[in-house]
Amino acid sequence: MNELAKRQLNLLVHLAGIDGKFEKSEHELLNQFIKEKGLRANSLDQKTYPVRFSDFSKSEGKAELLYWALKLMHADAVVHPKEILFCEHLAIKLGYTKEIVFAYSKGLLSEYSVFKKKATDFLDTAR
């Protein structure tokens, strides 16, 4: 099983519950992630572990992980301040400026391929 995908799922599960609610729409989006990553169907039932953003700072697929986090932030149609803060911390650890979260906190996300191209505008070149 893909260890990185499991850690990504763990991070997304933490994000889904950060506002104190785990909505059906968030659960459905996490199941979509599980399916796309080829994880076991019962992956959501497994124990979650503390999130370490540093686990992802040097990994492949940083833009994709941020994309999933931003999608999850919008999944229940309520963008909570704790979700924004979580995504800002994630963005910074992944090498982006936190402005990428602000840019996508107000509107709908495009398809991943479009997001990935636009995300390069938010790379933190000072790092």
N, CA, C and O atoms as a GROMACS GRO file, in nm:
protein
  508
    1MET      N    1   0.084  -0.118   0.000
    1MET     CA    2   0.000   0.000   0.000
    1MET      C    3   0.089   0.124   0.000
    1MET      O    4   0.196   0.124   0.061
    2ASN      N    5   0.046   0.226  -0.066
    2ASN     CA    6   0.121   0.349  -0.080
    2ASN      C    7   0.125   0.426   0.053
    2ASN      O    8   0.024   0.480   0.097
    3GLU      N    9   0.241   0.429   0.115
    3GLU     CA   10   0.257   0.494   0.246
    3GLU      C   11   0.230   0.644   0.238
    3GLU      O   12   0.168   0.701   0.328
    4LEU      N   13   0.276   0.708   0.132
    4LEU     CA   14   0.254   0.851   0.117
    4LEU      C   15   0.104   0.881   0.106
    4LEU      O   16   0.056   0.976   0.169
    5ALA      N   17   0.032   0.803   0.029
    5ALA     CA   18  -0.113   0.824   0.014
    5ALA      C   19  -0.184   0.806   0.148
    5ALA      O   20  -0.279   0.878   0.178
    6LYS      N   21  -0.139   0.712   0.229
    6LYS     CA   22  -0.199   0.692   0.361
    6LYS      C   23  -0.174   0.814   0.451
    6LYS      O   24  -0.264   0.857   0.524
    7ARG      N   25  -0.053   0.868   0.445
    7ARG     CA   26  -0.023   0.987   0.525
    7ARG      C   27  -0.103   1.108   0.475
    7ARG      O   28  -0.148   1.191   0.554
    8GLN      N   29  -0.120   1.116   0.342
    8GLN     CA   30  -0.201   1.224   0.286
    8GLN      C   31  -0.346   1.212   0.333
    8GLN      O   32  -0.408   1.311   0.370
    9LEU      N   33  -0.398   1.090   0.330
    9LEU     CA   34  -0.535   1.067   0.376
    9LEU      C   35  -0.548   1.106   0.522
    9LEU      O   36  -0.646   1.169   0.561
   10ASN      N   37  -0.451   1.070   0.603
   10ASN     CA   38  -0.452   1.105   0.745
   10ASN      C   39  -0.461   1.257   0.762
   10ASN      O   40  -0.539   1.307   0.843
   11LEU      N   41  -0.382   1.329   0.684
   11LEU     CA   42  -0.385   1.476   0.690
   11LEU      C   43  -0.522   1.528   0.651
   11LEU      O   44  -0.576   1.618   0.717
   12LEU      N   45  -0.580   1.474   0.546
   12LEU     CA   46  -0.711   1.519   0.499
   12LEU      C   47  -0.821   1.487   0.601
   12LEU      O   48  -0.914   1.565   0.617
   13VAL      N   49  -0.810   1.374   0.668
   13VAL     CA   50  -0.908   1.339   0.772
   13VAL      C   51  -0.900   1.440   0.886
   13VAL      O   52  -1.003   1.483   0.938
   14HIS      N   53  -0.779   1.478   0.924
   14HIS     CA   54  -0.764   1.580   1.029
   14HIS      C   55  -0.828   1.711   0.985
   14HIS      O   56  -0.898   1.776   1.063
   15LEU      N   57  -0.805   1.749   0.862
   15LEU     CA   58  -0.865   1.872   0.809
   15LEU      C   59  -1.018   1.864   0.811
   15LEU      O   60  -1.084   1.961   0.847
   16ALA      N   61  -1.072   1.750   0.774
   16ALA     CA   62  -1.218   1.734   0.769
   16ALA      C   63  -1.282   1.753   0.906
   16ALA      O   64  -1.395   1.801   0.915
   17GLY      N   65  -1.212   1.717   1.010
   17GLY     CA   66  -1.269   1.728   1.144
   17GLY      C   67  -1.226   1.850   1.222
   17GLY      O   68  -1.264   1.866   1.338
   18ILE      N   69  -1.147   1.935   1.162
   18ILE     CA   70  -1.088   2.047   1.236
   18ILE      C   71  -1.192   2.148   1.283
   18ILE      O   72  -1.170   2.219   1.381
   19ASP      N   73  -1.304   2.155   1.216
   19ASP     CA   74  -1.410   2.248   1.256
   19ASP      C   75  -1.509   2.185   1.354
   19ASP      O   76  -1.610   2.245   1.389
   20GLY      N   77  -1.479   2.063   1.399
   20GLY     CA   78  -1.564   1.995   1.496
   20GLY      C   79  -1.677   1.916   1.433
   20GLY      O   80  -1.758   1.856   1.505
   21LYS      N   81  -1.685   1.916   1.300
   21LYS     CA   82  -1.789   1.842   1.229
   21LYS      C   83  -1.725   1.759   1.119
   21LYS      O   84  -1.622   1.798   1.062
   22PHE      N   85  -1.784   1.646   1.090
   22PHE     CA   86  -1.738   1.562   0.980
   22PHE      C   87  -1.860   1.538   0.893
   22PHE      O   88  -1.935   1.442   0.912
   23GLU      N   89  -1.879   1.626   0.796
   23GLU     CA   90  -1.999   1.626   0.713
   23GLU      C   91  -1.995   1.513   0.609
   23GLU      O   92  -1.889   1.462   0.573
   24LYS      N   93  -2.112   1.476   0.564
   24LYS     CA   94  -2.127   1.371   0.463
   24LYS      C   95  -2.049   1.406   0.335
   24LYS      O   96  -1.986   1.320   0.275
   25SER      N   97  -2.055   1.533   0.296
   25SER     CA   98  -1.985   1.576   0.174
   25SER      C   99  -1.833   1.560   0.189
   25SER      O  100  -1.764   1.529   0.092
   26GLU      N  101  -1.782   1.582   0.309
   26GLU     CA  102  -1.639   1.563   0.333
   26GLU      C  103  -1.604   1.414   0.328
   26GLU      O  104  -1.501   1.376   0.273
   27HIS      N  105  -1.690   1.334   0.385
   27HIS     CA  106  -1.671   1.189   0.382
   27HIS      C  107  -1.669   1.138   0.238
   27HIS      O  108  -1.586   1.055   0.202
   28GLU      N  109  -1.760   1.189   0.156
   28GLU     CA  110  -1.766   1.148   0.015
   28GLU      C  111  -1.640   1.189  -0.061
   28GLU      O  112  -1.590   1.113  -0.143
   29LEU      N  113  -1.590   1.308  -0.033
   29LEU     CA  114  -1.468   1.354  -0.099
   29LEU      C  115  -1.348   1.269  -0.057
   29LEU      O  116  -1.262   1.238  -0.139
   30LEU      N  117  -1.343   1.233   0.070
   30LEU     CA  118  -1.234   1.146   0.117
   30LEU      C  119  -1.243   1.009   0.053
   30LEU      O  120  -1.140   0.949   0.020
   31ASN      N  121  -1.362   0.958   0.034
   31ASN     CA  122  -1.378   0.830  -0.036
   31ASN      C  123  -1.332   0.840  -0.181
   31ASN      O  124  -1.278   0.744  -0.235
   32GLN      N  125  -1.354   0.954  -0.244
   32GLN     CA  126  -1.306   0.976  -0.380
   32GLN      C  127  -1.153   0.973  -0.381
   32GLN      O  128  -1.093   0.914  -0.470
   33PHE      N  129  -1.090   1.036  -0.283
   33PHE     CA  130  -0.944   1.034  -0.270
   33PHE      C  131  -0.895   0.890  -0.255
   33PHE      O  132  -0.799   0.849  -0.321
   34ILE      N  133  -0.960   0.814  -0.167
   34ILE     CA  134  -0.923   0.675  -0.143
   34ILE      C  135  -0.928   0.594  -0.272
   34ILE      O  136  -0.838   0.517  -0.302
   35LYS      N  137  -1.034   0.614  -0.347
   35LYS     CA  138  -1.051   0.542  -0.473
   35LYS      C  139  -0.942   0.580  -0.573
   35LYS      O  140  -0.881   0.493  -0.635
   36GLU      N  141  -0.917   0.710  -0.588
   36GLU     CA  142  -0.815   0.756  -0.683
   36GLU      C  143  -0.675   0.710  -0.647
   36GLU      O  144  -0.593   0.684  -0.735
   37LYS      N  145  -0.647   0.698  -0.518
   37LYS     CA  146  -0.514   0.658  -0.473
   37LYS      C  147  -0.499   0.507  -0.460
   37LYS      O  148  -0.390   0.458  -0.432
   38GLY      N  149  -0.607   0.433  -0.481
   38GLY     CA  150  -0.600   0.288  -0.474
   38GLY      C  151  -0.585   0.234  -0.333
   38GLY      O  152  -0.531   0.125  -0.312
   39LEU      N  153  -0.632   0.311  -0.235
   39LEU     CA  154  -0.628   0.264  -0.096
   39LEU      C  155  -0.745   0.170  -0.070
   39LEU      O  156  -0.839   0.164  -0.149
   40ARG      N  157  -0.738   0.098   0.039
   40ARG     CA  158  -0.847   0.007   0.074
   40ARG      C  159  -0.972   0.085   0.109
   40ARG      O  160  -0.965   0.195   0.163
   41ALA      N  161  -1.086   0.028   0.079
   41ALA     CA  162  -1.214   0.095   0.101
   41ALA      C  163  -1.235   0.130   0.248
   41ALA      O  164  -1.302   0.229   0.278
   42ASN      N  165  -1.180   0.053   0.338
   42ASN     CA  166  -1.199   0.079   0.480
   42ASN      C  167  -1.092   0.172   0.537
   42ASN      O  168  -1.077   0.180   0.659
   43SER      N  169  -1.018   0.241   0.454
   43SER     CA  170  -0.909   0.327   0.501
   43SER      C  171  -0.956   0.437   0.596
   43SER      O  172  -0.880   0.479   0.684
   44LEU      N  173  -1.078   0.482   0.580
   44LEU     CA  174  -1.129   0.586   0.669
   44LEU      C  175  -1.158   0.532   0.809
   44LEU      O  176  -1.163   0.610   0.905
   45ASP      N  177  -1.175   0.403   0.822
   45ASP     CA  178  -1.206   0.342   0.950
   45ASP      C  179  -1.081   0.317   1.034
   45ASP      O  180  -1.090   0.285   1.152
   46GLN      N  181  -0.964   0.333   0.973
   46GLN     CA  182  -0.841   0.305   1.044
   46GLN      C  183  -0.802   0.422   1.133
   46GLN      O  184  -0.843   0.536   1.110
   47LYS      N  185  -0.723   0.393   1.234
   47LYS     CA  186  -0.680   0.495   1.329
   47LYS      C  187  -0.602   0.605   1.258
   47LYS      O  188  -0.522   0.578   1.168
   48THR      N  189  -0.626   0.729   1.299
   48THR     CA  190  -0.548   0.839   1.245
   48THR      C  191  -0.436   0.874   1.342
   48THR      O  192  -0.443   0.842   1.461
   49TYR      N  193  -0.335   0.938   1.290
   49TYR     CA  194  -0.216   0.971   1.367
   49TYR      C  195  -0.195   1.122   1.363
   49TYR      O  196  -0.251   1.189   1.276
   50PRO      N  197  -0.116   1.175   1.454
   50PRO     CA  198  -0.089   1.320   1.451
   50PRO      C  199  -0.034   1.360   1.314
   50PRO      O  200   0.042   1.286   1.251
   51VAL      N  201  -0.072   1.478   1.271
   51VAL     CA  202  -0.027   1.528   1.141
   51VAL      C  203   0.107   1.598   1.158
   51VAL      O  204   0.126   1.681   1.247
   52ARG      N  205   0.199   1.561   1.072
   52ARG     CA  206   0.329   1.628   1.066
   52ARG      C  207   0.342   1.684   0.925
   52ARG      O  208   0.366   1.610   0.829
   53PHE      N  209   0.328   1.815   0.913
   53PHE     CA  210   0.338   1.877   0.781
   53PHE      C  211   0.472   1.848   0.716
   53PHE      O  212   0.482   1.842   0.593
   54SER      N  213   0.574   1.830   0.797
   54SER     CA  214   0.708   1.804   0.743
   54SER      C  215   0.714   1.673   0.664
   54SER      O  216   0.805   1.654   0.584
   55ASP      N  217   0.618   1.584   0.686
   55ASP     CA  218   0.613   1.458   0.610
   55ASP      C  219   0.597   1.484   0.461
   55ASP      O  220   0.629   1.398   0.379
   56PHE      N  221   0.547   1.602   0.425
   56PHE     CA  222   0.512   1.629   0.286
   56PHE      C  223   0.600   1.733   0.219
   56PHE      O  224   0.587   1.757   0.099
   57SER      N  225   0.689   1.796   0.294
   57SER     CA  226   0.766   1.907   0.240
   57SER      C  227   0.859   1.867   0.126
   57SER      O  228   0.892   1.950   0.041
   58LYS      N  229   0.902   1.743   0.123
   58LYS     CA  230   0.992   1.700   0.017
   58LYS      C  231   0.930   1.591  -0.072
   58LYS      O  232   1.000   1.530  -0.152
   59SER      N  233   0.802   1.568  -0.057
   59SER     CA  234   0.739   1.459  -0.132
   59SER      C  235   0.690   1.505  -0.269
   59SER      O  236   0.670   1.624  -0.294
   60GLU      N  237   0.672   1.408  -0.354
   60GLU     CA  238   0.612   1.433  -0.484
   60GLU      C  239   0.464   1.466  -0.463
   60GLU      O  240   0.406   1.428  -0.362
   61GLY      N  241   0.406   1.534  -0.556
   61GLY     CA  242   0.262   1.559  -0.551
   61GLY      C  243   0.220   1.665  -0.452
   61GLY      O  244   0.108   1.660  -0.400
   62LYS      N  245   0.308   1.762  -0.425
   62LYS     CA  246   0.272   1.867  -0.329
   62LYS      C  247   0.153   1.948  -0.377
   62LYS      O  248   0.063   1.978  -0.298
   63ALA      N  249   0.150   1.983  -0.504
   63ALA     CA  250   0.038   2.061  -0.558
   63ALA      C  251  -0.091   1.980  -0.548
   63ALA      O  252  -0.197   2.035  -0.518
   64GLU      N  253  -0.081   1.851  -0.574
   64GLU     CA  254  -0.200   1.767  -0.568
   64GLU      C  255  -0.255   1.758  -0.425
   64GLU      O  256  -0.376   1.762  -0.406
   65LEU      N  257  -0.168   1.746  -0.326
   65LEU     CA  258  -0.212   1.740  -0.187
   65LEU      C  259  -0.280   1.871  -0.147
   65LEU      O  260  -0.384   1.869  -0.082
   66LEU      N  261  -0.221   1.982  -0.185
   66LEU     CA  262  -0.282   2.111  -0.154
   66LEU      C  263  -0.417   2.125  -0.223
   66LEU      O  264  -0.512   2.178  -0.166
   67TYR      N  265  -0.424   2.078  -0.346
   67TYR     CA  266  -0.551   2.080  -0.420
   67TYR      C  267  -0.660   2.003  -0.345
   67TYR      O  268  -0.771   2.053  -0.329
   68TRP      N  269  -0.628   1.883  -0.299
   68TRP     CA  270  -0.724   1.803  -0.224
   68TRP      C  271  -0.766   1.873  -0.095
   68TRP      O  272  -0.883   1.871  -0.057
   69ALA      N  273  -0.669   1.934  -0.028
   69ALA     CA  274  -0.701   2.006   0.097
   69ALA      C  275  -0.795   2.122   0.070
   69ALA      O  276  -0.890   2.145   0.146
   70LEU      N  277  -0.770   2.196  -0.037
   70LEU     CA  278  -0.857   2.309  -0.070
   70LEU      C  279  -0.996   2.260  -0.112
   70LEU      O  280  -1.096   2.323  -0.079
   71LYS      N  281  -1.001   2.149  -0.184
   71LYS     CA  282  -1.132   2.091  -0.219
   71LYS      C  283  -1.208   2.050  -0.093
   71LYS      O  284  -1.328   2.074  -0.082
   72LEU      N  285  -1.137   1.991   0.000
   72LEU     CA  286  -1.200   1.947   0.125
   72LEU      C  287  -1.248   2.067   0.205
   72LEU      O  288  -1.352   2.061   0.270
   73MET      N  289  -1.173   2.175   0.203
   73MET     CA  290  -1.211   2.296   0.274
   73MET      C  291  -1.347   2.346   0.224
   73MET      O  292  -1.425   2.403   0.300
   74HIS      N  293  -1.375   2.325   0.097
   74HIS     CA  294  -1.501   2.370   0.036
   74HIS      C  295  -1.611   2.263   0.036
   74HIS      O  296  -1.725   2.293   0.000
   75ALA      N  297  -1.579   2.142   0.074
   75ALA     CA  298  -1.671   2.030   0.056
   75ALA      C  299  -1.807   2.050   0.121
   75ALA      O  300  -1.909   2.012   0.064
   76ASP      N  301  -1.809   2.109   0.239
   76ASP     CA  302  -1.937   2.127   0.309
   76ASP      C  303  -1.998   2.265   0.285
   76ASP      O  304  -2.096   2.301   0.350
   77ALA      N  305  -1.940   2.341   0.194
   77ALA     CA  306  -1.988   2.474   0.155
   77ALA      C  307  -1.973   2.578   0.267
   77ALA      O  308  -2.028   2.687   0.258
   78VAL      N  309  -1.899   2.543   0.372
   78VAL     CA  310  -1.870   2.637   0.480
   78VAL      C  311  -1.719   2.638   0.501
   78VAL      O  312  -1.661   2.536   0.541
   79VAL      N  313  -1.656   2.750   0.474
   79VAL     CA  314  -1.511   2.760   0.492
   79VAL      C  315  -1.487   2.817   0.632
   79VAL      O  316  -1.513   2.935   0.658
   80HIS      N  317  -1.438   2.732   0.719
   80HIS     CA  318  -1.416   2.766   0.860
   80HIS      C  319  -1.277   2.827   0.877
   80HIS      O  320  -1.182   2.785   0.811
   81PRO      N  321  -1.262   2.926   0.965
   81PRO     CA  322  -1.129   2.986   0.987
   81PRO      C  323  -1.021   2.885   1.025
   81PRO      O  324  -0.905   2.902   0.987
   82LYS      N  325  -1.056   2.781   1.099
   82LYS     CA  326  -0.957   2.679   1.134
   82LYS      C  327  -0.912   2.602   1.011
   82LYS      O  328  -0.796   2.561   1.002
   83GLU      N  329  -1.003   2.581   0.916
   83GLU     CA  330  -0.966   2.513   0.791
   83GLU      C  331  -0.870   2.600   0.711
   83GLU      O  332  -0.773   2.550   0.653
   84ILE      N  333  -0.896   2.729   0.707
   84ILE     CA  334  -0.807   2.821   0.636
   84ILE      C  335  -0.668   2.819   0.698
   84ILE      O  336  -0.568   2.809   0.627
   85LEU      N  337  -0.662   2.829   0.829
   85LEU     CA  338  -0.534   2.828   0.899
   85LEU      C  339  -0.457   2.698   0.874
   85LEU      O  340  -0.336   2.701   0.848
   86PHE      N  341  -0.526   2.586   0.881
   86PHE     CA  342  -0.465   2.456   0.854
   86PHE      C  343  -0.406   2.453   0.713
   86PHE      O  344  -0.293   2.411   0.693
   87CYS      N  345  -0.485   2.498   0.616
   87CYS     CA  346  -0.440   2.498   0.476
   87CYS      C  347  -0.325   2.595   0.454
   87CYS      O  348  -0.236   2.569   0.372
   88GLU      N  349  -0.326   2.708   0.525
   88GLU     CA  350  -0.213   2.802   0.513
   88GLU      C  351  -0.084   2.738   0.564
   88GLU      O  352   0.020   2.749   0.500
   89HIS      N  353  -0.092   2.671   0.677
   89HIS     CA  354   0.027   2.603   0.730
   89HIS      C  355   0.076   2.496   0.633
   89HIS      O  356   0.196   2.481   0.609
   90LEU      N  357  -0.018   2.423   0.577
   90LEU     CA  358   0.018   2.319   0.480
   90LEU      C  359   0.084   2.382   0.357
   90LEU      O  360   0.189   2.335   0.312
   91ALA      N  361   0.024   2.487   0.305
   91ALA     CA  362   0.079   2.553   0.186
   91ALA      C  363   0.222   2.598   0.210
   91ALA      O  364   0.310   2.577   0.126
   92ILE      N  365   0.247   2.659   0.325
   92ILE     CA  366   0.382   2.708   0.357
   92ILE      C  367   0.480   2.591   0.364
   92ILE      O  368   0.591   2.600   0.310
   93LYS      N  369   0.441   2.482   0.429
   93LYS     CA  370   0.530   2.365   0.439
   93LYS      C  371   0.556   2.302   0.302
   93LYS      O  372   0.660   2.240   0.281
   94LEU      N  373   0.462   2.319   0.210
   94LEU     CA  374   0.479   2.262   0.077
   94LEU      C  375   0.556   2.355  -0.017
   94LEU      O  376   0.582   2.320  -0.132
   95GLY      N  377   0.591   2.474   0.033
   95GLY     CA  378   0.670   2.565  -0.049
   95GLY      C  379   0.591   2.670  -0.122
   95GLY      O  380   0.642   2.733  -0.215
   96TYR      N  381   0.467   2.690  -0.082
   96TYR     CA  382   0.382   2.794  -0.142
   96TYR      C  383   0.364   2.907  -0.042
   96TYR      O  384   0.388   2.891   0.078
   97THR      N  385   0.322   3.022  -0.092
   97THR     CA  386   0.286   3.129  -0.001
   97THR      C  387   0.144   3.103   0.049
   97THR      O  388   0.066   3.034  -0.017
   98LYS      N  389   0.111   3.158   0.165
   98LYS     CA  390  -0.023   3.135   0.218
   98LYS      C  391  -0.131   3.205   0.135
   98LYS      O  392  -0.249   3.177   0.151
   99GLU      N  393  -0.090   3.295   0.049
   99GLU     CA  394  -0.187   3.366  -0.037
   99GLU      C  395  -0.261   3.271  -0.131
   99GLU      O  396  -0.370   3.303  -0.178
  100ILE      N  397  -0.203   3.156  -0.158
  100ILE     CA  398  -0.273   3.059  -0.243
  100ILE      C  399  -0.402   3.013  -0.177
  100ILE      O  400  -0.502   2.989  -0.245
  101VAL      N  401  -0.401   3.002  -0.045
  101VAL     CA  402  -0.522   2.961   0.027
  101VAL      C  403  -0.626   3.070   0.019
  101VAL      O  404  -0.744   3.043  -0.006
  102PHE      N  405  -0.584   3.194   0.039
  102PHE     CA  406  -0.678   3.306   0.028
  102PHE      C  407  -0.738   3.311  -0.112
  102PHE      O  408  -0.858   3.332  -0.128
  103ALA      N  409  -0.655   3.292  -0.213
  103ALA     CA  410  -0.702   3.299  -0.351
  103ALA      C  411  -0.810   3.196  -0.381
  103ALA      O  412  -0.901   3.221  -0.461
  104TYR      N  413  -0.800   3.081  -0.317
  104TYR     CA  414  -0.897   2.975  -0.344
  104TYR      C  415  -0.999   2.957  -0.232
  104TYR      O  416  -1.084   2.868  -0.240
  105SER      N  417  -0.993   3.039  -0.128
  105SER     CA  418  -1.090   3.026  -0.020
  105SER      C  419  -1.224   3.088  -0.056
  105SER      O  420  -1.326   3.054   0.004
  106LYS      N  421  -1.225   3.178  -0.151
  106LYS     CA  422  -1.348   3.250  -0.186
  106LYS      C  423  -1.422   3.188  -0.304
  106LYS      O  424  -1.544   3.206  -0.318
  107GLY      N  425  -1.352   3.117  -0.389
  107GLY     CA  426  -1.414   3.068  -0.511
  107GLY      C  427  -1.398   2.920  -0.531
  107GLY      O  428  -1.338   2.849  -0.450
  108LEU      N  429  -1.452   2.876  -0.642
  108LEU     CA  430  -1.445   2.734  -0.677
  108LEU      C  431  -1.309   2.700  -0.735
  108LEU      O  432  -1.244   2.782  -0.800
  109LEU      N  433  -1.268   2.580  -0.709
  109LEU     CA  434  -1.143   2.530  -0.766
  109LEU      C  435  -1.168   2.479  -0.906
  109LEU      O  436  -1.271   2.418  -0.935
  110SER      N  437  -1.074   2.505  -0.992
  110SER     CA  438  -1.081   2.451  -1.128
  110SER      C  439  -1.034   2.305  -1.126
  110SER      O  440  -1.005   2.250  -1.019
  111GLU      N  441  -1.027   2.246  -1.241
  111GLU     CA  442  -0.972   2.110  -1.251
  111GLU      C  443  -0.827   2.112  -1.204
  111GLU      O  444  -0.761   2.215  -1.208
  112TYR      N  445  -0.779   1.997  -1.160
  112TYR     CA  446  -0.644   1.989  -1.104
  112TYR      C  447  -0.538   2.038  -1.202
  112TYR      O  448  -0.446   2.108  -1.161
  113SER      N  449  -0.549   2.003  -1.329
  113SER     CA  450  -0.446   2.043  -1.425
  113SER      C  451  -0.435   2.195  -1.435
  113SER      O  452  -0.325   2.248  -1.452
  114VAL      N  453  -0.546   2.265  -1.425
  114VAL     CA  454  -0.546   2.411  -1.428
  114VAL      C  455  -0.489   2.465  -1.297
  114VAL      O  456  -0.406   2.557  -1.298
  115PHE      N  457  -0.533   2.408  -1.185
  115PHE     CA  458  -0.483   2.449  -1.054
  115PHE      C  459  -0.331   2.435  -1.048
  115PHE      O  460  -0.262   2.525  -1.002
  116LYS      N  461  -0.280   2.322  -1.095
  116LYS     CA  462  -0.136   2.295  -1.087
  116LYS      C  463  -0.057   2.403  -1.160
  116LYS      O  464   0.048   2.447  -1.112
  117LYS      N  465  -0.104   2.445  -1.276
  117LYS     CA  466  -0.036   2.551  -1.351
  117LYS      C  467  -0.041   2.684  -1.277
  117LYS      O  468   0.060   2.754  -1.268
  118LYS      N  469  -0.159   2.718  -1.223
  118LYS     CA  470  -0.174   2.845  -1.152
  118LYS      C  471  -0.101   2.845  -1.019
  118LYS      O  472  -0.059   2.951  -0.972
  119ALA      N  473  -0.085   2.729  -0.958
  119ALA     CA  474  -0.020   2.719  -0.828
  119ALA      C  475   0.126   2.764  -0.836
  119ALA      O  476   0.182   2.808  -0.736
  120THR      N  477   0.187   2.752  -0.951
  120THR     CA  478   0.327   2.795  -0.966
  120THR      C  479   0.341   2.945  -0.939
  120THR      O  480   0.449   2.990  -0.900
  121ASP      N  481   0.235   3.022  -0.959
  121ASP     CA  482   0.239   3.166  -0.929
  121ASP      C  483   0.253   3.192  -0.780
  121ASP      O  484   0.290   3.302  -0.739
  122PHE      N  485   0.224   3.093  -0.698
  122PHE     CA  486   0.227   3.109  -0.553
  122PHE      C  487   0.346   3.038  -0.486
  122PHE      O  488   0.351   3.027  -0.364
  123LEU      N  489   0.439   2.991  -0.567
  123LEU     CA  490   0.558   2.927  -0.509
  123LEU      C  491   0.637   3.031  -0.432
  123LEU      O  492   0.655   3.144  -0.478
  124ASP      N  493   0.684   2.992  -0.316
  124ASP     CA  494   0.762   3.082  -0.230
  124ASP      C  495   0.906   3.078  -0.278
  124ASP      O  496   0.981   2.987  -0.242
  125THR      N  497   0.943   3.175  -0.356
  125THR     CA  498   1.078   3.178  -0.413
  125THR      C  499   1.183   3.226  -0.314
  125THR      O  500   1.303   3.218  -0.341
  126ALA      N  501   1.138   3.277  -0.200
  126ALA     CA  502   1.232   3.324  -0.098
  126ALA      C  503   1.291   3.209  -0.018
  126ALA      O  504   1.388   3.229   0.056
  127ARG      N  505   1.237   3.091  -0.030
  127ARG     CA  506   1.284   2.975   0.046
  127ARG      C  507   1.411   2.920  -0.011
  127ARG      O  508   1.465   2.822   0.042
   0.00000   0.00000   0.00000
